[in-house]
């Protein structure tokens, strides 16, 4: 069995990277939505962070960077 030419392998890997990047982006948006639901339920980003064992800054940043709609105030 002959190996694929290197150009074909590079092209195939580039396509895979693109697919994975899209999946990561979509996952980050879903995660931000879930974090926002947590904020609505618990009342603040700080409470969500405590519940998850994460820093307030990490949760706030994830929401701000990936929230599906802009304008969410997470400073409460």
Secondary structure, DSSP 8 states (H G I E B T S, - for coil): -----HHHHHHHHHHHHHHHHHHHHHHHHHHHHHHHHHHHHHSSHHHHHHHHT--HHHHHHHHHHH-SSS------
